[in-house]
Amino acid sequence: MGVVALLTVYLVVFLLSLVVPGRWVQGYVRERYHLNGLRVFIVVVAAWVALCSYRVLPWDFFFVHRWEMLATATVVGLVFTLAIVLPAPPTGKGLLADLYLGRLENPQRGRVDAKMFLYLVGAVMLALNVSSFAAHQPKPGVILYAALFLFFLTEYLFFERVHLYTYDFVAERVGFKLGWGCLVFYPFFYCIALWGPAADMPLPVLIGAAAMFFCGWMLARGANMQKYYFKTQPGRAHFGPLQQRALGDSVLVSGFWGISRHVNYLGEILMASGLALSVGNAIGWLYPLYYLVLLVPRQIDDDKRCAQKYGPLWEEYKREVPYRIVPWVY
């Protein structure tokens, strides 16, 4: 049952991404993207709710069949990696590096962009997992965890266009890291806290967890939105109440980007920490730990890329904003 269900979800998301109406927008690396992620997300989640409401499926179906689904997703992720990497021209870095990092930067065919599809199918599957896992142990902290995660996934797809200007689309290729990551790691590891029993967290802790999550969300979303408007409307003098100031009209040095050079990464870590705190088990802290392991090396790589791209402007930015991620700490 789990094998069929997971393959069905992946297939339905793919077919809906082809037929559901969307909008054509311009991105940073490509001129045309067809975006309908939020509509596809709503259709699939609504269909799952209907199936459970009419008792076609139990609410905790994805939790009961989680191991079958994880194994199937792993195979799909590996097959996808081989299928998208091997036919493409080598990058010169060696086969293992190409398999892991990918060869194609932004593969796209018709309406379907590979990166956008991967993030969409990962988001849909994560939403189904979070909802179903929460239904298996509906404690207050788990319900808060599910509500926060569903809010995050919904607003992520609502601001789908903004993510066309983020690191993943600008700098990464499509290989095992991105393909297997979105098909397997994203939907199954991000909800790692719900794989184990949740603690009965007191109300003040739950309030603190929600506050930490939304503080992180404001930093991450605010920083990405400010950069998006700067890239798409460079003549804009203000971002809300924040004045836009840039070095050489290229490197933002005000607002969120005056706090630290990768303040959006700090926001991601705070959101993950708030989610882990709401559930109160040790395994849940693997999620924010993963962000530390992922984002610190990414910050180092991104700094190198920006130094090559902007030259002296980047050195000036580093002098004005000395902290990499966490102000006064790192």
Secondary structure as GFF3:
##gff-version 3
##sequence-region A 1 330
A	DSSP	alpha_helix	2	19	.	.	.	ID=ss1
A	DSSP	beta_strand	23	25	.	.	.	ID=ss2
A	DSSP	beta_strand	33	35	.	.	.	ID=ss3
A	DSSP	alpha_helix	37	53	.	.	.	ID=ss4
A	DSSP	alpha_helix	61	64	.	.	.	ID=ss5
A	DSSP	alpha_helix	66	85	.	.	.	ID=ss6
A	DSSP	alpha_helix	95	101	.	.	.	ID=ss7
A	DSSP	beta_strand	108	109	.	.	.	ID=ss8
A	DSSP	beta_strand	112	113	.	.	.	ID=ss9
A	DSSP	alpha_helix	114	136	.	.	.	ID=ss10
A	DSSP	alpha_helix	140	158	.	.	.	ID=ss11
A	DSSP	three_ten_helix	160	165	.	.	.	ID=ss12
A	DSSP	alpha_helix	167	171	.	.	.	ID=ss13
A	DSSP	alpha_helix	176	180	.	.	.	ID=ss14
A	DSSP	pi_helix	181	185	.	.	.	ID=ss15
A	DSSP	alpha_helix	186	189	.	.	.	ID=ss16
A	DSSP	three_ten_helix	192	195	.	.	.	ID=ss17
A	DSSP	alpha_helix	203	232	.	.	.	ID=ss18
A	DSSP	beta_strand	238	239	.	.	.	ID=ss19
A	DSSP	beta_strand	242	243	.	.	.	ID=ss20
A	DSSP	beta_strand	246	247	.	.	.	ID=ss21
A	DSSP	beta_strand	251	252	.	.	.	ID=ss22
A	DSSP	three_ten_helix	255	258	.	.	.	ID=ss23
A	DSSP	alpha_helix	263	279	.	.	.	ID=ss24
A	DSSP	three_ten_helix	282	285	.	.	.	ID=ss25
A	DSSP	alpha_helix	286	310	.	.	.	ID=ss26
A	DSSP	alpha_helix	312	320	.	.	.	ID=ss27
###
